Amino acid sequence: MNRSTTRMLSRVKAIYLYIREKGMVSTTDLAEEFGITDRTVQRDLHVLQYNGLVTSPNRGQWTITERKVKIS
């Protein structure tokens, strides 16, 4: 894996763990917490949503799903 892919996967994992810890967060909260743009957050959340790990019950608000995840 190249460095940018590894960095992206690490960031996606960190975002998932942050949402799991906080409960419900906004896209803007994530951008500020991780020092990245809203667009980057949206791309990362799309990866998590595609894999059934997060959901957005209200526009711009994110929470984890009930899907079991093994974190390594």
C-alpha positions in Angstrom: 0.0 0.0 0.0 1.3 3.5 -0.8 1.6 6.1 1.9 -1.4 8.2 0.9 -3.7 5.1 1.1 -2.2 4.1 4.5 -2.7 7.7 5.7 -6.3 7.7 4.5 -7.2 4.3 6.1 -5.6 5.5 9.4 -7.7 8.7 9.3 -10.9 6.7 8.5 -10.3 4.4 11.4 -9.6 7.4 13.7 -12.9 9.1 12.5 -14.8 5.9 13.2 -13.4 5.6 16.7 -14.1 9.3 17.4 -17.7 9.0 16.3 -18.0 5.8 18.5 -16.7 7.7 21.5 -18.7 10.9 21.0 -22.0 9.4 19.9 -23.3 11.9 17.4 -21.0 14.4 15.6 -21.3 16.8 12.7 -19.2 16.9 9.6 -17.9 20.3 10.7 -16.9 18.8 14.1 -14.9 16.1 12.4 -13.2 18.6 10.0 -12.1 20.7 13.0 -11.0 17.8 15.2 -8.9 16.2 12.5 -7.7 19.4 10.8 -9.0 18.5 7.4 -11.5 20.0 4.9 -15.2 19.2 4.9 -14.9 17.5 1.6 -12.2 15.2 2.9 -14.4 14.3 5.9 -17.3 13.6 3.4 -15.1 11.2 1.4 -14.0 9.4 4.5 -17.6 9.2 5.8 -18.7 7.8 2.5 -16.2 4.9 2.9 -17.6 4.2 6.4 -21.2 4.5 5.2 -20.6 2.3 2.2 -19.3 -0.4 4.6 -22.3 0.0 6.9 -20.4 1.4 9.8 -21.9 4.9 10.1 -25.3 6.5 9.3 -26.6 10.0 9.0 -30.1 10.1 10.6 -30.1 13.9 10.2 -28.3 15.8 7.4 -24.8 16.5 8.5 -25.0 14.5 11.7 -23.3 11.1 12.0 -23.4 8.2 14.3 -22.2 4.6 14.2 -24.4 1.7 13.3 -25.0 -1.6 15.2 -22.7 -3.5 12.9 -20.0 -5.3 14.8 -16.4 -4.2 14.0 -13.1 -5.8 14.9 -10.6 -3.0 15.5 -7.0 -3.9 15.0 
